[in-house]
Amino acid sequence: MRGLRCVLVGAPVQAGAGRRGCDMGPSAYRAAGIAEAVSDLGFAVIDAGNLEAAPWPAPAHPNGAIRNLPEVAGWTATLAETAERLAADSLPLFLGGDHSLSAGTIAGMSRRARAEGRPLFVLWLDSHPDFHTLDTTTSGNLHGVPMAYATGRSGFAGYFPPLDAPVDPRRVCMFGLRSVDPAERAALREAGVRVHDMRLIDEEGIARPLAAFLDEVAAAEGLLHVSLDVDFLDPGIAPGVGTTVPGGTSFREAHLVMEMLHDSGLVRGLDLVELNPFLDERGRTALLMVDLAASLLGRRVLDRPTRSF
């Protein structure tokens, strides 16, 4: 993985979240030194700046709870095109922004995988599965729908951009879940998504099930996209997020995941999502997310810097 070009892509999306602040995420990652951390690991780094959402004429949806549908759909179109293009010859790091951005990044990565004649696998690191459709969401917050869209669940046609390369849900692996609505639980079971909730991690650890998933990706010669939500982490170590759910992964569990991903050599794209600097404490969440990205890109345990807060 070393020597590959990394492209930093700001996606200041907050239209999918229920509170303001995620649009400041890309600036916080830059202030936390993500470009320097990646460059120090031997990568050529290009900062592509921040994207803007394409206009998208989404009609009103019968579900009156839904908010900001045209804007989220426009972000989906922009991010899909960007992900497909950049993944051809670089490793894109998408700096979010709320988790609705992954509807676009995953759709674009799936198109890139199809162009290469390979399957796309997705590792979803989150306390929520984000598996609602436009019909089932009751909050109306569209950061709760990206995985349903990317795997081709019904109900998005005519509202979101056409999805011509849906991800096989059996190639999606979710870690860290601990807040799942009943409609999502039933849909996950029906679709065949692999779910490793926090109880399983407590009982079995995180390394063995992750290794099994990575072995499957390697055997299929697949591309792997990783989507890392701040609330995958316990809020005690990562407070800068609007959807805090107690009981998340620890510092070492999260770094172990990233280190194993680096060792696999399979990752072709990374989302860093749901950072809300307005809710953070002296930048500690932004710094931790940058450290996790560095571990994925090859920083070793012995190289970790000492920090004071």
Contacts in CASP RR format, 6 or more apart in sequence:
PFRMAT RR
TARGET T0000
AUTHOR 0000-0000-0000
METHOD contacts of the structure
MODEL  1
MRGLRCVLVGAPVQAGAGRRGCDMGPSAYRAAGIAEAVSDLGFAVIDAGN
LEAAPWPAPAHPNGAIRNLPEVAGWTATLAETAERLAADSLPLFLGGDHS
LSAGTIAGMSRRARAEGRPLFVLWLDSHPDFHTLDTTTSGNLHGVPMAYA
TGRSGFAGYFPPLDAPVDPRRVCMFGLRSVDPAERAALREAGVRVHDMRL
IDEEGIARPLAAFLDEVAAAEGLLHVSLDVDFLDPGIAPGVGTTVPGGTS
FREAHLVMEMLHDSGLVRGLDLVELNPFLDERGRTALLMVDLAASLLGRR
VLDRPTRSF
1 91 0 8 1.000
1 262 0 8 1.000
1 265 0 8 1.000
1 267 0 8 1.000
1 297 0 8 1.000
1 298 0 8 1.000
2 41 0 8 1.000
2 42 0 8 1.000
2 43 0 8 1.000
2 298 0 8 1.000
3 42 0 8 1.000
3 43 0 8 1.000
3 44 0 8 1.000
4 43 0 8 1.000
4 44 0 8 1.000
4 90 0 8 1.000
4 91 0 8 1.000
5 43 0 8 1.000
5 44 0 8 1.000
5 45 0 8 1.000
5 46 0 8 1.000
5 89 0 8 1.000
5 90 0 8 1.000
5 91 0 8 1.000
6 38 0 8 1.000
6 43 0 8 1.000
6 44 0 8 1.000
6 45 0 8 1.000
6 46 0 8 1.000
6 90 0 8 1.000
6 91 0 8 1.000
6 92 0 8 1.000
6 93 0 8 1.000
6 297 0 8 1.000
7 45 0 8 1.000
7 46 0 8 1.000
7 47 0 8 1.000
7 48 0 8 1.000
7 86 0 8 1.000
7 90 0 8 1.000
7 91 0 8 1.000
7 92 0 8 1.000
7 93 0 8 1.000
8 29 0 8 1.000
8 30 0 8 1.000
8 34 0 8 1.000
8 35 0 8 1.000
8 38 0 8 1.000
8 45 0 8 1.000
8 46 0 8 1.000
8 47 0 8 1.000
8 48 0 8 1.000
8 49 0 8 1.000
8 93 0 8 1.000
8 95 0 8 1.000
9 48 0 8 1.000
9 49 0 8 1.000
9 51 0 8 1.000
9 82 0 8 1.000
9 86 0 8 1.000
9 92 0 8 1.000
9 93 0 8 1.000
9 94 0 8 1.000
9 95 0 8 1.000
10 26 0 8 1.000
10 48 0 8 1.000
10 49 0 8 1.000
10 50 0 8 1.000
10 51 0 8 1.000
10 94 0 8 1.000
10 95 0 8 1.000
10 96 0 8 1.000
11 26 0 8 1.000
11 50 0 8 1.000
11 51 0 8 1.000
11 75 0 8 1.000
11 79 0 8 1.000
11 94 0 8 1.000
11 95 0 8 1.000
11 96 0 8 1.000
11 97 0 8 1.000
11 101 0 8 1.000
12 22 0 8 1.000
12 23 0 8 1.000
12 24 0 8 1.000
12 25 0 8 1.000
12 26 0 8 1.000
12 50 0 8 1.000
12 51 0 8 1.000
12 96 0 8 1.000
12 97 0 8 1.000
13 22 0 8 1.000
13 23 0 8 1.000
13 53 0 8 1.000
13 72 0 8 1.000
13 75 0 8 1.000
13 96 0 8 1.000
13 97 0 8 1.000
13 98 0 8 1.000
13 100 0 8 1.000
13 101 0 8 1.000
14 20 0 8 1.000
14 21 0 8 1.000
14 22 0 8 1.000
14 23 0 8 1.000
14 97 0 8 1.000
14 98 0 8 1.000
15 53 0 8 1.000
15 67 0 8 1.000
15 68 0 8 1.000
15 71 0 8 1.000
15 72 0 8 1.000
15 75 0 8 1.000
15 98 0 8 1.000
15 100 0 8 1.000
15 142 0 8 1.000
16 67 0 8 1.000
16 68 0 8 1.000
16 72 0 8 1.000
16 98 0 8 1.000
16 99 0 8 1.000
16 100 0 8 1.000
16 141 0 8 1.000
16 142 0 8 1.000
16 143 0 8 1.000
16 144 0 8 1.000
17 97 0 8 1.000
17 98 0 8 1.000
17 100 0 8 1.000
17 141 0 8 1.000
17 143 0 8 1.000
17 242 0 8 1.000
17 274 0 8 1.000
17 276 0 8 1.000
18 67 0 8 1.000
18 139 0 8 1.000
18 141 0 8 1.000
18 143 0 8 1.000
19 242 0 8 1.000
19 276 0 8 1.000
20 278 0 8 1.000
21 276 0 8 1.000
21 277 0 8 1.000
21 278 0 8 1.000
21 279 0 8 1.000
22 96 0 8 1.000
22 97 0 8 1.000
22 98 0 8 1.000
22 274 0 8 1.000
22 275 0 8 1.000
22 276 0 8 1.000
23 97 0 8 1.000
24 276 0 8 1.000
24 277 0 8 1.000
24 278 0 8 1.000
25 95 0 8 1.000
25 96 0 8 1.000
25 97 0 8 1.000
25 275 0 8 1.000
25 276 0 8 1.000
25 277 0 8 1.000
25 286 0 8 1.000
26 49 0 8 1.000
26 50 0 8 1.000
26 95 0 8 1.000
26 96 0 8 1.000
26 97 0 8 1.000
27 277 0 8 1.000
28 275 0 8 1.000
28 277 0 8 1.000
28 280 0 8 1.000
28 283 0 8 1.000
28 286 0 8 1.000
29 95 0 8 1.000
29 96 0 8 1.000
29 272 0 8 1.000
29 275 0 8 1.000
29 286 0 8 1.000
29 289 0 8 1.000
29 290 0 8 1.000
30 47 0 8 1.000
30 95 0 8 1.000
31 286 0 8 1.000
32 283 0 8 1.000
32 286 0 8 1.000
32 287 0 8 1.000
32 289 0 8 1.000
32 290 0 8 1.000
33 290 0 8 1.000
34 93 0 8 1.000
34 95 0 8 1.000
34 290 0 8 1.000
34 293 0 8 1.000
35 45 0 8 1.000
35 47 0 8 1.000
37 290 0 8 1.000
37 291 0 8 1.000
37 293 0 8 1.000
37 294 0 8 1.000
37 299 0 8 1.000
38 45 0 8 1.000
38 93 0 8 1.000
38 293 0 8 1.000
38 294 0 8 1.000
38 297 0 8 1.000
39 45 0 8 1.000
41 294 0 8 1.000
41 297 0 8 1.000
41 298 0 8 1.000
41 299 0 8 1.000
43 91 0 8 1.000
43 297 0 8 1.000
46 90 0 8 1.000
48 86 0 8 1.000
51 75 0 8 1.000
51 78 0 8 1.000
51 79 0 8 1.000
51 82 0 8 1.000
52 78 0 8 1.000
53 71 0 8 1.000
53 74 0 8 1.000
53 75 0 8 1.000
53 77 0 8 1.000
53 78 0 8 1.000
54 74 0 8 1.000
54 75 0 8 1.000
54 77 0 8 1.000
54 78 0 8 1.000
55 70 0 8 1.000
55 74 0 8 1.000
56 70 0 8 1.000
56 71 0 8 1.000
56 73 0 8 1.000
56 74 0 8 1.000
56 76 0 8 1.000
56 77 0 8 1.000
56 161 0 8 1.000
57 70 0 8 1.000
58 69 0 8 1.000
58 70 0 8 1.000
58 73 0 8 1.000
58 74 0 8 1.000
58 158 0 8 1.000
58 159 0 8 1.000
58 160 0 8 1.000
59 158 0 8 1.000
59 159 0 8 1.000
60 69 0 8 1.000
61 69 0 8 1.000
61 134 0 8 1.000
61 159 0 8 1.000
63 134 0 8 1.000
63 135 0 8 1.000
63 137 0 8 1.000
63 140 0 8 1.000
64 140 0 8 1.000
65 137 0 8 1.000
65 138 0 8 1.000
65 139 0 8 1.000
65 140 0 8 1.000
66 134 0 8 1.000
66 137 0 8 1.000
66 140 0 8 1.000
66 142 0 8 1.000
67 140 0 8 1.000
67 141 0 8 1.000
67 142 0 8 1.000
68 142 0 8 1.000
69 134 0 8 1.000
69 142 0 8 1.000
69 159 0 8 1.000
72 100 0 8 1.000
72 103 0 8 1.000
72 142 0 8 1.000
72 160 0 8 1.000
73 159 0 8 1.000
73 160 0 8 1.000
73 161 0 8 1.000
74 161 0 8 1.000
75 100 0 8 1.000
75 101 0 8 1.000
75 103 0 8 1.000
75 104 0 8 1.000
76 100 0 8 1.000
76 103 0 8 1.000
76 104 0 8 1.000
76 107 0 8 1.000
76 149 0 8 1.000
76 160 0 8 1.000
76 161 0 8 1.000
77 104 0 8 1.000
77 161 0 8 1.000
78 104 0 8 1.000
79 94 0 8 1.000
79 101 0 8 1.000
79 103 0 8 1.000
79 104 0 8 1.000
79 105 0 8 1.000
79 107 0 8 1.000
79 108 0 8 1.000
80 104 0 8 1.000
80 105 0 8 1.000
80 107 0 8 1.000
80 108 0 8 1.000
80 111 0 8 1.000
80 161 0 8 1.000
81 108 0 8 1.000
82 92 0 8 1.000
83 92 0 8 1.000
83 94 0 8 1.000
83 104 0 8 1.000
83 105 0 8 1.000
83 106 0 8 1.000
83 107 0 8 1.000
83 108 0 8 1.000
83 109 0 8 1.000
83 112 0 8 1.000
83 269 0 8 1.000
84 108 0 8 1.000
84 109 0 8 1.000
84 111 0 8 1.000
84 112 0 8 1.000
84 115 0 8 1.000
86 92 0 8 1.000
87 108 0 8 1.000
87 109 0 8 1.000
87 112 0 8 1.000
87 223 0 8 1.000
87 268 0 8 1.000
87 269 0 8 1.000
88 112 0 8 1.000
88 115 0 8 1.000
91 267 0 8 1.000
91 268 0 8 1.000
91 269 0 8 1.000
91 270 0 8 1.000
92 105 0 8 1.000
92 269 0 8 1.000
92 270 0 8 1.000
93 269 0 8 1.000
93 270 0 8 1.000
93 272 0 8 1.000
93 293 0 8 1.000
94 101 0 8 1.000
94 105 0 8 1.000
94 269 0 8 1.000
94 270 0 8 1.000
94 271 0 8 1.000
94 272 0 8 1.000
94 273 0 8 1.000
95 272 0 8 1.000
96 271 0 8 1.000
96 272 0 8 1.000
96 273 0 8 1.000
96 274 0 8 1.000
96 275 0 8 1.000
97 273 0 8 1.000
97 274 0 8 1.000
97 275 0 8 1.000
98 143 0 8 1.000
98 273 0 8 1.000
98 274 0 8 1.000
99 126 0 8 1.000
99 128 0 8 1.000
99 130 0 8 1.000
99 143 0 8 1.000
99 144 0 8 1.000
99 146 0 8 1.000
99 227 0 8 1.000
99 229 0 8 1.000
99 271 0 8 1.000
99 273 0 8 1.000
99 274 0 8 1.000
100 142 0 8 1.000
100 143 0 8 1.000
100 144 0 8 1.000
100 145 0 8 1.000
100 146 0 8 1.000
101 146 0 8 1.000
101 271 0 8 1.000
101 273 0 8 1.000
102 130 0 8 1.000
102 146 0 8 1.000
102 147 0 8 1.000
102 150 0 8 1.000
102 227 0 8 1.000
102 271 0 8 1.000
102 273 0 8 1.000
103 145 0 8 1.000
103 146 0 8 1.000
103 149 0 8 1.000
103 150 0 8 1.000
103 160 0 8 1.000
104 146 0 8 1.000
104 150 0 8 1.000
105 225 0 8 1.000
105 227 0 8 1.000
105 269 0 8 1.000
105 271 0 8 1.000
106 120 0 8 1.000
106 122 0 8 1.000
106 146 0 8 1.000
106 147 0 8 1.000
106 150 0 8 1.000
106 167 0 8 1.000
106 225 0 8 1.000
106 227 0 8 1.000
107 149 0 8 1.000
107 150 0 8 1.000
107 161 0 8 1.000
107 163 0 8 1.000
107 165 0 8 1.000
108 165 0 8 1.000
109 120 0 8 1.000
109 223 0 8 1.000
109 225 0 8 1.000
109 268 0 8 1.000
109 269 0 8 1.000
110 120 0 8 1.000
110 150 0 8 1.000
110 165 0 8 1.000
110 166 0 8 1.000
110 167 0 8 1.000
111 164 0 8 1.000
111 165 0 8 1.000
112 120 0 8 1.000
112 223 0 8 1.000
112 268 0 8 1.000
113 119 0 8 1.000
113 120 0 8 1.000
113 165 0 8 1.000
113 222 0 8 1.000
113 223 0 8 1.000
114 120 0 8 1.000
114 165 0 8 1.000
116 223 0 8 1.000
118 220 0 8 1.000
118 221 0 8 1.000
118 222 0 8 1.000
118 223 0 8 1.000
119 168 0 8 1.000
119 171 0 8 1.000
119 220 0 8 1.000
119 221 0 8 1.000
119 222 0 8 1.000
119 223 0 8 1.000
120 165 0 8 1.000
120 167 0 8 1.000
120 171 0 8 1.000
120 222 0 8 1.000
120 223 0 8 1.000
120 224 0 8 1.000
120 225 0 8 1.000
121 171 0 8 1.000
121 172 0 8 1.000
121 173 0 8 1.000
121 213 0 8 1.000
121 216 0 8 1.000
121 217 0 8 1.000
121 220 0 8 1.000
121 222 0 8 1.000
121 223 0 8 1.000
121 224 0 8 1.000
121 225 0 8 1.000
122 147 0 8 1.000
122 150 0 8 1.000
122 167 0 8 1.000
122 171 0 8 1.000
122 172 0 8 1.000
122 173 0 8 1.000
122 224 0 8 1.000
122 225 0 8 1.000
122 226 0 8 1.000
122 227 0 8 1.000
123 173 0 8 1.000
123 175 0 8 1.000
123 213 0 8 1.000
123 224 0 8 1.000
123 225 0 8 1.000
123 226 0 8 1.000
123 227 0 8 1.000
123 261 0 8 1.000
124 130 0 8 1.000
124 147 0 8 1.000
124 172 0 8 1.000
124 173 0 8 1.000
124 174 0 8 1.000
124 175 0 8 1.000
124 227 0 8 1.000
125 174 0 8 1.000
125 175 0 8 1.000
125 176 0 8 1.000
125 226 0 8 1.000
125 227 0 8 1.000
125 228 0 8 1.000
125 229 0 8 1.000
125 232 0 8 1.000
125 257 0 8 1.000
126 174 0 8 1.000
126 176 0 8 1.000
126 177 0 8 1.000
126 227 0 8 1.000
126 228 0 8 1.000
126 229 0 8 1.000
126 231 0 8 1.000
126 232 0 8 1.000
127 176 0 8 1.000
127 177 0 8 1.000
127 178 0 8 1.000
127 179 0 8 1.000
127 229 0 8 1.000
127 231 0 8 1.000
127 232 0 8 1.000
127 243 0 8 1.000
127 245 0 8 1.000
127 248 0 8 1.000
128 144 0 8 1.000
128 177 0 8 1.000
128 179 0 8 1.000
128 180 0 8 1.000
128 229 0 8 1.000
128 231 0 8 1.000
128 243 0 8 1.000
128 245 0 8 1.000
129 147 0 8 1.000
129 174 0 8 1.000
129 177 0 8 1.000
129 180 0 8 1.000
129 184 0 8 1.000
129 188 0 8 1.000
129 193 0 8 1.000
129 195 0 8 1.000
130 143 0 8 1.000
130 144 0 8 1.000
130 145 0 8 1.000
130 146 0 8 1.000
130 147 0 8 1.000
130 148 0 8 1.000
131 144 0 8 1.000
131 145 0 8 1.000
131 147 0 8 1.000
131 148 0 8 1.000
131 153 0 8 1.000
131 184 0 8 1.000
131 187 0 8 1.000
131 188 0 8 1.000
131 191 0 8 1.000
131 193 0 8 1.000
132 144 0 8 1.000
132 145 0 8 1.000
132 148 0 8 1.000
132 181 0 8 1.000
132 183 0 8 1.000
132 184 0 8 1.000
133 145 0 8 1.000
133 148 0 8 1.000
133 149 0 8 1.000
133 153 0 8 1.000
133 154 0 8 1.000
133 155 0 8 1.000
133 156 0 8 1.000
133 187 0 8 1.000
134 145 0 8 1.000
134 155 0 8 1.000
134 156 0 8 1.000
134 159 0 8 1.000
135 155 0 8 1.000
136 181 0 8 1.000
136 183 0 8 1.000
136 184 0 8 1.000
136 187 0 8 1.000
137 144 0 8 1.000
137 145 0 8 1.000
138 181 0 8 1.000
143 274 0 8 1.000
145 156 0 8 1.000
147 172 0 8 1.000
147 193 0 8 1.000
148 156 0 8 1.000
148 187 0 8 1.000
149 156 0 8 1.000
149 160 0 8 1.000
149 163 0 8 1.000
150 163 0 8 1.000
150 166 0 8 1.000
150 167 0 8 1.000
151 166 0 8 1.000
151 167 0 8 1.000
151 168 0 8 1.000
151 169 0 8 1.000
151 172 0 8 1.000
151 191 0 8 1.000
151 193 0 8 1.000
152 163 0 8 1.000
152 166 0 8 1.000
152 167 0 8 1.000
153 187 0 8 1.000
153 191 0 8 1.000
156 163 0 8 1.000
169 191 0 8 1.000
169 192 0 8 1.000
169 193 0 8 1.000
170 191 0 8 1.000
170 192 0 8 1.000
170 193 0 8 1.000
170 194 0 8 1.000
172 193 0 8 1.000
172 194 0 8 1.000
173 193 0 8 1.000
173 194 0 8 1.000
173 196 0 8 1.000
173 213 0 8 1.000
174 188 0 8 1.000
174 193 0 8 1.000
174 194 0 8 1.000
174 195 0 8 1.000
174 196 0 8 1.000
175 196 0 8 1.000
175 201 0 8 1.000
175 206 0 8 1.000
175 209 0 8 1.000
175 210 0 8 1.000
175 232 0 8 1.000
175 249 0 8 1.000
175 257 0 8 1.000
176 196 0 8 1.000
176 197 0 8 1.000
176 198 0 8 1.000
176 201 0 8 1.000
176 232 0 8 1.000
176 248 0 8 1.000
176 249 0 8 1.000
177 195 0 8 1.000
177 196 0 8 1.000
177 197 0 8 1.000
177 198 0 8 1.000
178 197 0 8 1.000
178 198 0 8 1.000
178 245 0 8 1.000
178 247 0 8 1.000
178 248 0 8 1.000
179 243 0 8 1.000
179 245 0 8 1.000
180 188 0 8 1.000
180 197 0 8 1.000
188 195 0 8 1.000
194 213 0 8 1.000
196 206 0 8 1.000
196 209 0 8 1.000
198 247 0 8 1.000
198 248 0 8 1.000
198 249 0 8 1.000
200 209 0 8 1.000
201 249 0 8 1.000
201 253 0 8 1.000
205 253 0 8 1.000
206 249 0 8 1.000
206 253 0 8 1.000
206 256 0 8 1.000
206 257 0 8 1.000
207 256 0 8 1.000
207 260 0 8 1.000
210 257 0 8 1.000
210 260 0 8 1.000
211 260 0 8 1.000
214 224 0 8 1.000
214 260 0 8 1.000
214 261 0 8 1.000
214 264 0 8 1.000
214 266 0 8 1.000
217 224 0 8 1.000
217 264 0 8 1.000
217 266 0 8 1.000
218 264 0 8 1.000
218 266 0 8 1.000
222 266 0 8 1.000
223 266 0 8 1.000
223 268 0 8 1.000
224 261 0 8 1.000
224 264 0 8 1.000
224 266 0 8 1.000
224 267 0 8 1.000
224 268 0 8 1.000
224 269 0 8 1.000
225 267 0 8 1.000
225 268 0 8 1.000
225 269 0 8 1.000
225 270 0 8 1.000
225 271 0 8 1.000
226 261 0 8 1.000
226 267 0 8 1.000
226 269 0 8 1.000
226 270 0 8 1.000
226 271 0 8 1.000
226 296 0 8 1.000
227 270 0 8 1.000
227 271 0 8 1.000
227 273 0 8 1.000
228 270 0 8 1.000
228 271 0 8 1.000
228 272 0 8 1.000
228 273 0 8 1.000
228 289 0 8 1.000
228 292 0 8 1.000
229 241 0 8 1.000
229 273 0 8 1.000
229 274 0 8 1.000
230 238 0 8 1.000
230 240 0 8 1.000
230 241 0 8 1.000
230 273 0 8 1.000
230 274 0 8 1.000
230 275 0 8 1.000
230 276 0 8 1.000
230 285 0 8 1.000
230 289 0 8 1.000
231 238 0 8 1.000
231 241 0 8 1.000
231 242 0 8 1.000
231 243 0 8 1.000
231 244 0 8 1.000
231 245 0 8 1.000
231 248 0 8 1.000
231 274 0 8 1.000
232 248 0 8 1.000
232 249 0 8 1.000
232 254 0 8 1.000
233 248 0 8 1.000
233 249 0 8 1.000
233 251 0 8 1.000
233 254 0 8 1.000
233 288 0 8 1.000
234 246 0 8 1.000
234 247 0 8 1.000
234 248 0 8 1.000
234 249 0 8 1.000
234 250 0 8 1.000
235 241 0 8 1.000
235 244 0 8 1.000
235 245 0 8 1.000
235 246 0 8 1.000
235 248 0 8 1.000
237 250 0 8 1.000
237 251 0 8 1.000
237 284 0 8 1.000
237 288 0 8 1.000
238 284 0 8 1.000
238 285 0 8 1.000
238 288 0 8 1.000
238 289 0 8 1.000
239 279 0 8 1.000
239 280 0 8 1.000
239 281 0 8 1.000
239 284 0 8 1.000
239 285 0 8 1.000
240 275 0 8 1.000
240 276 0 8 1.000
240 277 0 8 1.000
240 279 0 8 1.000
240 280 0 8 1.000
240 281 0 8 1.000
240 285 0 8 1.000
241 274 0 8 1.000
241 275 0 8 1.000
241 276 0 8 1.000
241 279 0 8 1.000
241 285 0 8 1.000
242 274 0 8 1.000
242 276 0 8 1.000
242 279 0 8 1.000
243 274 0 8 1.000
249 257 0 8 1.000
251 288 0 8 1.000
254 292 0 8 1.000
255 291 0 8 1.000
255 292 0 8 1.000
255 295 0 8 1.000
255 301 0 8 1.000
258 292 0 8 1.000
258 293 0 8 1.000
258 295 0 8 1.000
258 296 0 8 1.000
259 295 0 8 1.000
259 296 0 8 1.000
259 298 0 8 1.000
259 300 0 8 1.000
259 301 0 8 1.000
261 267 0 8 1.000
261 296 0 8 1.000
262 295 0 8 1.000
262 296 0 8 1.000
262 297 0 8 1.000
262 298 0 8 1.000
267 296 0 8 1.000
270 293 0 8 1.000
270 296 0 8 1.000
272 289 0 8 1.000
272 293 0 8 1.000
275 285 0 8 1.000
275 286 0 8 1.000
275 289 0 8 1.000
277 283 0 8 1.000
277 285 0 8 1.000
277 286 0 8 1.000
280 286 0 8 1.000
281 309 0 8 1.000
282 309 0 8 1.000
284 309 0 8 1.000
287 307 0 8 1.000
291 299 0 8 1.000
291 304 0 8 1.000
END
